[in-house]
């Protein structure tokens, strides 16, 4: 997330579907209690 890859770029790199990327990002955001990649990255780097 910190490198700002798009969902399609992530899916190609990991050889998974775009929907799988979206699902996992949504799960990460919920656990971190954030709504954007920027907020998630900030929270992870600060804590």
C-alpha positions as CSV (number, residue, x, y, z in Angstrom):
1,X,0.0,0.0,0.0
2,X,2.8,2.4,0.8
3,X,4.1,2.0,-2.8
4,X,0.7,3.0,-4.1
5,X,0.1,0.1,-6.5
6,X,-3.4,0.0,-8.0
7,X,-5.6,-3.0,-7.5
8,X,-4.9,-4.3,-11.0
9,X,-1.2,-4.0,-10.4
10,X,-1.4,-5.9,-7.1
11,X,-3.5,-8.6,-8.7
12,X,-1.0,-9.2,-11.5
13,X,2.0,-9.2,-9.0
14,X,0.3,-11.7,-6.7
15,X,-1.5,-13.7,-9.5
16,X,-4.9,-13.2,-7.8
17,X,-8.1,-11.6,-9.0
18,X,-8.9,-8.0,-8.6
19,X,-11.9,-9.0,-6.4
20,X,-9.5,-10.9,-4.1
21,X,-7.4,-7.7,-3.8
22,X,-10.5,-5.6,-3.0
23,X,-11.7,-8.2,-0.4
24,X,-8.3,-8.3,1.4
25,X,-7.9,-4.5,1.4
26,X,-11.4,-4.1,2.8
27,X,-10.6,-6.5,5.6
28,X,-7.3,-4.7,6.3
29,X,-9.2,-1.3,6.4
30,X,-11.8,-2.7,8.8
31,X,-9.2,-4.1,11.2
32,X,-7.3,-0.8,11.2
33,X,-10.5,1.2,11.4
34,X,-9.7,3.3,8.4
35,X,-11.3,4.0,5.0
36,X,-8.4,4.7,2.6
37,X,-5.0,3.3,1.7
38,X,-3.4,6.5,2.8
39,X,-5.0,6.3,6.3
40,X,-3.9,2.6,6.5
41,X,-0.3,3.3,5.6
42,X,-0.1,6.2,8.0
43,X,-1.6,4.2,10.9
44,X,0.7,1.3,10.2
45,X,3.8,3.5,10.0
46,X,3.0,5.5,13.1
47,X,1.9,2.6,15.4
